[in-house]
Amino acid sequence: MRSAGLVDLQVNGFAGVDFNSGTISPGDLDHALEAMLATGVTTCLPTIITAYPDELVARFRQLDAAVRDSRLGPLMCPGYHLEGPFLSPIAGFSGCHPPEAMTAADPALIARIEAGLSRPILMVTLAPEISGALALARVLSAAGRIVALGHTAAGFEEVAAAVTAGATLSTHLGNGMPQTTHKLVNPIFAQLAEDRLAATFIADGIHIHPGALKVLMRARGMERTILVTDAVAAAAAPPGRYRLGGTEIERSVDGTVRLAGSGLLAGSSLLLDQALRNVVAWGLATPGEAIAMASDRPRAVIAPALAARRIDLPEAEVTWSDTLDVRSLTLGPLRRDYPSPGNERTEGEKA
C-alpha cells in the first residue's frame, strides 16, 4: 500500500531531543527528524508549550535556527504549533503545562515570538474562556492561522463562540481534563456538539481507552478525526528521565510519560505509525482510513495556513507493508528504505 507522507500536528520532541529545550541544535533536530521519517512522518509542526514570554521567545528562536540550519528541517517543518500560554490554569485542565506561566490572550505576544523567525507559527491552541481569547481567535483566523481549542474548561456556548470566531480544531480531545467533572456538561461534550470542529486524538491506549476512543471517533465523525502523537523527547527512546522545557519527565516501561514524581501525563511516547496500527487492531478503522487520519486529514487542516503564506510541501510518499510498517519513503529528493522492522535502513537520494 502507498500513501502520502504522514503529518503530525503536535510533537514536542522525539528520540531523546526536546524541542522546548532552548538549546536544540541543527544536529539534534536532524536526529529527531530522521527517527520520525522511520515512522512515516514527512511533515510535522514542532510544538512549544506554555512558558513565560521571554522563555517562549528564546525557545522559538533556538528551535527556528535549528530548523533553518538542519538538513531535514527545511523539508519537514513548514511552521510551528504554539500550545499555550493562553490555556486554563485550573488544576486538571492545565495538564502538565505550568499554570503560573499562563496569561490572557494577547496577539502582541505572538507577534513578538514570531518576529525574526524563518518559519511562521501556523497553529495556536487556546482556551476560549480565557480573557481576550475570542478576539485573538478572530485575529489569528483572519491572518490564516489555525485556531485549536485545548486545555479548556469551556462550556457549550463558549465553544460555539470560539468556532464562530475562527476555531476549526480540538487539540487532543479527551485529554487536558480533570478526573472529576460533570458527566455530560463538560468541554468534551461541548466540542463534540460543535459540528464545525475537527479533532485530534492520541491513540496510544494510555491517554484514551480504546473503547472510549471508539465513541469519540463516532461522535466526531471519521472525516473529522485526526491522529497525533503529542510526542516528547521520550518517544523513540528507552525508559528513563527526559526534559520537557524546564520540567523533568519520566517514561515508564509501558510507554507512559508523566511529570517526574507526579501522576500527571506529560505528552506521550507514541509513534504515529503505531497509532495507525493501534486503531486498526482495536477495530476502529481500516488501514486506509487509519492512514488518512494521519496524512490527508491533517494536511487538509493546515492547508489554509500554508496557502496564506505560499508554503508548498515537498512531494512525499510512503510504502507500507500489510502490517502497516514503513517499507520505504520518499520526501522531495530524499529516499529511505526500511526492509523490515528492526533491520538496518539504507539511505539515498532519488535519481
Buried (B, 14 or more C-beta within 10 A) or exposed (E): EEBBBBBBBBBBBBBBBBBBBBEBBBEBBBBBBBBBBBBBBBBBBBBBBBBBBEBBBBBBBBBBBBBBBBBBBBBBBBBBBBBBBBBBBBEBBBBBBBBEBBBEBBBEBBEBBBEEBEBBBBBBBBBBBBEBBBEBBBBBBEBBBBBBBBBBBBBBEBBBBBBEBBBBBBBBBBBBBEEEBEEEEBBBBBBBEBEEBBBBBBBBBBBBEBEEBBEBBEBBEBEBBBBBBBBBBBBBBEBEEBBBBBBEBBBEEEBBBBBEEEEBBBBBBBBBBBBBBBBBEBEBBEBEBBBBBBBBBBBBBBEBBBEBBEBEBBEBBBBBEEEBBBBBBBBBEBBBBBEEEEEEBEEEEEE
